[in-house]
């Protein structure tokens, strides 16, 4: 007679319909007291016994799952629904798009307990052929966080995504900066509209786009205090942003910036223009005290800003498809750097926490990455080859000059 298994070791039975041995083990109980089973099957009794031992071992180690059919898609969707609390609305939407466009179609049908590091490696390598490195990092982060959440809820024993490296993707479009001539053209065409004032203030102060979208009139002083000691110029207090919670990106990002004269003029016109818009909108106007608002007084979204910026860029003779609003900030840094403003001072103006190191790292395409003053001067003093001959050919060599024979 076959020895009866001890309590908790599970059991096996023959399924006539499926023609397979079924192994099952109790892994817990529902709140109503009903048993929760995990099952596995094998074509032979030995195969089923080995799977039963694996089920018991996983249960004893605390790695159990009450849903054998739990898939990667289930895990990712659960994370999207419950794991993004407190995140900015734009961040949530971006993660949803990436998950439904790249993660779920490729890996969603895979059972989570069967997902392997090789599966993840192959998937990331495939995506790296067409997506940027930053997007690859975001995709891996989505999957890693989804599996971590599932792991914390005993849906899977381990997180295989942690075992995978992030491959290098395609090179994204590098940020650019306007030349002085392009900046002048943009400034000349940034007049007579809310977006024109927005573009002008962004270019001439270096404020982030999310900071200007949240700027309120209570944080704008267009007169200053010229008679105090020391005098206080017209300025804006960059203390808010449209990020979740309304805070700026970092603590150093909270700063007060003096306004150039063109900005004072543009904001004065914007205040008058907004007063007319308020009267026209009447009861539909939503007063949020925003400097740059829609025709109803509401916050501008990123799409509003992009469209308005591109119209002005096109009028200024630029290829609007090649420029984005955030590159106004890059241009601000570049123009100051070309003018010789110290890097530390630029860092304070743009609100970089890490000071000049962050500024130089983020804007290395715009700043002078090589200190070339010495080389330029020495090239002028000691030109080479044909440049030397062309420059000094009218004069004889120094050893032939009169009075220098010795």
Buried (B, 14 or more C-beta within 10 A) or exposed (E): EEEEEEEEEBEBEEEEEEEBBBBBBBBEEEEEEEEBBBEBBBEEEEBBBBBBBBBBEBBEEEBBBBBEEBBBBBBBBBBBEEBBEEEBEBEBEEBBEBBBEBBBEBBBEBBBBEBEBEBBBBBBEEBBEEBBBEBBBBBBBBBBBBBBBBBEEBBBBEBBBEEBEEBEBEEEEEBBBBEEEBBEBBBEBBBEBBBBBBBBBBBBBBBBBBBBBBBBBEBBBBEBEEEEEEEBBBBBBBBBBBBEEEBBBEEBBBBEBBBBEBBBBBBBBBBEBBEEBBEEBEEEBEEEEBBBBBEEBEBBEBEBBBEBBBBBBBBBEBEBEEBBBBBBBBBBBBBBBBEEEEBEEBBBBBBBEEBBEBBBEBBEEBBEEEEEEEEEEEEEEEBEEEEEEEEEEEEEEEEEEEEEEE
